[in-house]
Amino acid sequence: MLSFQLASIPGVSVLAEEPLSRHTRFGLGGPAALLCDASTEAACIEAFRIIQASGAPRMIMGGGTNLVVSDAGVRGVILRYTGARIERNNMHLRVESGAVLQDAVDTSIRFGMKGLETMTGIPGLVGGALYGNAGAYGRSIQELVECVHATNGNGITAFRNEDCHFRYRSSIFKDSKQWVILSTELRFTSGDAAALAEKAAGIRAIRDAKYPPDMKCAGSIFKNLLFAELPPSAQAQVPPTLVREGKVPSAWFLEQAGVKGLRRGDIQVATYHANLVYNDGAGTAADLVGVIQELKRRVYERFGFELEEEVQYAGFES
Ligand SMILES: Cc1cc2nc3c(=O)[nH]c(=O)nc-3n(C[C@H](O)[C@H](O)[C@H](O)COP(=O)(O)OP(=O)(O)OC[C@H]3O[C@@H](n4cnc5c(N)ncnc54)[C@H](O)[C@@H]3O)c2cc1C
């Protein structure tokens, strides 16, 4: 039996029928048939090999901050790599993917390493950040990555930065979904620790006002838009001052479509930010998906293009 096989690997623990609402920032989602945590690289490789050989549906999870899990939950196995070491060597950090991103940010700031400070306050783990090429304030993690180590259940493969196919909120790991990211090597430039800390504190204050730490949400629901890829009729309506580094905030289109404050059940679109949807109590994934579809529909009807989710879905196969 798969559960027994996995639990017998040293460094692996398994929970059966574990509610994913306990492990997602939205506080939503039914159970995972098996939730499997692997604490060492060897354990993770072996667990992933066994899961794949079993043919069971499987999914990798990090901190659950960017996930919409269905009310029915996830059939099959969810695998998490929990190795979280952060090692410094001059201007380099080697970080395991189960480390909290903020811990890597804090370490870099403490040692006067410049580059991650703008990612202060992005929730989740380092593996999730690499998968989605997380970023903020015009910077993204790809700028620091020298190398990513990942497994497909058969040893460890090293991906150089260019092999990761990083682009806006995406990577090769998102394209193929056949890899568990295990660790990364990040390269920094030298900076002044006090100045970096001050910058990070400023960013943290802005972020905490926008996303209170106890808010059950995923940050932005939709990716921003590349201006060049918008239909000409939509381009013509965008105020030029909104276009930054070739992108237009999806919040602007949502706001024009009048979605601020929209509510279904306990799922709420923020009154102050049209691209922020949160669970205001006992929301359901069904209502959340309903709201997301409604937002997409309104923008499509008004501007003639479809918004693309930044959040990832789990358990919606049927
Ligand atoms: C309040 C708030 C603010 C946010 N602000 C930002 C922001 O400014 N910028 C930004 O980029 N994001 C932001 N996010 C989104 C989110 O925090 C990031 O996408 C984060 O990097 C996701 O990490 P995670 O560990 O929670 O991943 P999860 O949500 O657990 O997973 C996300 C995806 O990554 C995959 N994944 C996770 N770990 C691994 C791994 N080890 N190997 C392979 N695949 C893996 C999963 O399969 C899943 O598809 C915000 C979220 C919240 C709640």
Ligand as a Chemical Component Dictionary entry (heavy atoms), coordinates in Angstrom:
data_LIG
# 
_chem_comp.id                   LIG 
_chem_comp.type                 NON-POLYMER 
_chem_comp.pdbx_formal_charge   0 
_chem_comp.three_letter_code    LIG 
# 
loop_
_chem_comp_atom.comp_id 
_chem_comp_atom.atom_id 
_chem_comp_atom.alt_atom_id 
_chem_comp_atom.type_symbol 
_chem_comp_atom.charge 
_chem_comp_atom.model_Cartn_x 
_chem_comp_atom.model_Cartn_y 
_chem_comp_atom.model_Cartn_z 
_chem_comp_atom.pdbx_ordinal 
LIG C1  C1  C 0 -0.475 38.160 0.811  1  
LIG C2  C2  C 0 0.257  37.604 -0.379 2  
LIG C3  C3  C 0 1.064  38.413 -1.145 3  
LIG C4  C4  C 0 1.752  37.902 -2.234 4  
LIG N1  N1  N 0 2.581  38.727 -2.947 5  
LIG C5  C5  C 0 3.296  38.232 -3.971 6  
LIG C6  C6  C 0 4.211  39.069 -4.690 7  
LIG O1  O1  O 0 4.369  40.255 -4.403 8  
LIG N2  N2  N 0 4.914  38.510 -5.697 9  
LIG C7  C7  C 0 4.778  37.204 -6.054 10 
LIG O2  O2  O 0 5.466  36.762 -6.969 11 
LIG N3  N3  N 0 3.923  36.397 -5.399 12 
LIG C8  C8  C 0 3.177  36.871 -4.368 13 
LIG N4  N4  N 0 2.302  36.066 -3.699 14 
LIG C9  C9  C 0 2.055  34.705 -4.174 15 
LIG C10 C10 C 0 2.883  33.607 -3.434 16 
LIG O3  O3  O 0 3.280  34.019 -2.178 17 
LIG C11 C11 C 0 4.075  33.211 -4.234 18 
LIG O4  O4  O 0 3.655  32.728 -5.480 19 
LIG C12 C12 C 0 4.911  32.141 -3.527 20 
LIG O5  O5  O 0 6.164  32.127 -4.147 21 
LIG C13 C13 C 0 4.297  30.759 -3.550 22 
LIG O6  O6  O 0 5.079  29.915 -2.699 23 
LIG P1  P1  P 0 4.463  28.684 -1.906 24 
LIG O7  O7  O 0 5.586  27.969 -1.251 25 
LIG O8  O8  O 0 3.374  29.124 -1.017 26 
LIG O9  O9  O 0 3.885  27.818 -3.101 27 
LIG P2  P2  P 0 2.517  26.982 -3.142 28 
LIG O10 O10 O 0 1.367  27.934 -3.090 29 
LIG O11 O11 O 0 2.548  25.872 -2.177 30 
LIG O12 O12 O 0 2.604  26.375 -4.605 31 
LIG C14 C14 C 0 2.542  27.210 -5.732 32 
LIG C15 C15 C 0 2.979  26.379 -6.947 33 
LIG O13 O13 O 0 4.360  26.070 -6.800 34 
LIG C16 C16 C 0 4.588  24.683 -6.943 35 
LIG N5  N5  N 0 5.686  24.331 -6.020 36 
LIG C17 C17 C 0 5.813  24.741 -4.745 37 
LIG N6  N6  N 0 6.940  24.244 -4.197 38 
LIG C18 C18 C 0 7.537  23.500 -5.169 39 
LIG C19 C19 C 0 8.728  22.718 -5.229 40 
LIG N7  N7  N 0 9.560  22.597 -4.164 41 
LIG N8  N8  N 0 9.016  22.078 -6.385 42 
LIG C20 C20 C 0 8.195  22.190 -7.457 43 
LIG N9  N9  N 0 7.059  22.907 -7.470 44 
LIG C21 C21 C 0 6.733  23.564 -6.329 45 
LIG C22 C22 C 0 3.281  24.012 -6.570 46 
LIG O14 O14 O 0 3.127  22.769 -7.246 47 
LIG C23 C23 C 0 2.250  25.031 -7.029 48 
LIG O15 O15 O 0 1.875  24.801 -8.370 49 
LIG C24 C24 C 0 1.608  36.548 -2.603 50 
LIG C25 C25 C 0 0.768  35.714 -1.824 51 
LIG C26 C26 C 0 0.096  36.238 -0.731 52 
LIG C27 C27 C 0 -0.757 35.332 0.099  53 
# 
loop_
_chem_comp_bond.comp_id 
_chem_comp_bond.atom_id_1 
_chem_comp_bond.atom_id_2 
_chem_comp_bond.value_order 
_chem_comp_bond.pdbx_ordinal 
LIG C1  C2  SING 1  
LIG C2  C3  SING 2  
LIG C2  C26 DOUB 3  
LIG C3  C4  DOUB 4  
LIG C4  N1  SING 5  
LIG C4  C24 SING 6  
LIG N1  C5  DOUB 7  
LIG C5  C6  SING 8  
LIG C5  C8  SING 9  
LIG C6  O1  DOUB 10 
LIG C6  N2  SING 11 
LIG N2  C7  SING 12 
LIG C7  O2  DOUB 13 
LIG C7  N3  SING 14 
LIG N3  C8  DOUB 15 
LIG C8  N4  SING 16 
LIG N4  C9  SING 17 
LIG N4  C24 SING 18 
LIG C9  C10 SING 19 
LIG C10 O3  SING 20 
LIG C10 C11 SING 21 
LIG C11 O4  SING 22 
LIG C11 C12 SING 23 
LIG C12 O5  SING 24 
LIG C12 C13 SING 25 
LIG C13 O6  SING 26 
LIG O6  P1  SING 27 
LIG P1  O7  DOUB 28 
LIG P1  O8  SING 29 
LIG P1  O9  SING 30 
LIG O9  P2  SING 31 
LIG P2  O10 DOUB 32 
LIG P2  O11 SING 33 
LIG P2  O12 SING 34 
LIG O12 C14 SING 35 
LIG C14 C15 SING 36 
LIG C15 O13 SING 37 
LIG C15 C23 SING 38 
LIG O13 C16 SING 39 
LIG C16 N5  SING 40 
LIG C16 C22 SING 41 
LIG N5  C17 SING 42 
LIG N5  C21 SING 43 
LIG C17 N6  DOUB 44 
LIG N6  C18 SING 45 
LIG C18 C19 SING 46 
LIG C18 C21 DOUB 47 
LIG C19 N7  SING 48 
LIG C19 N8  DOUB 49 
LIG N8  C20 SING 50 
LIG C20 N9  DOUB 51 
LIG N9  C21 SING 52 
LIG C22 O14 SING 53 
LIG C22 C23 SING 54 
LIG C23 O15 SING 55 
LIG C24 C25 DOUB 56 
LIG C25 C26 SING 57 
LIG C26 C27 SING 58 
# 
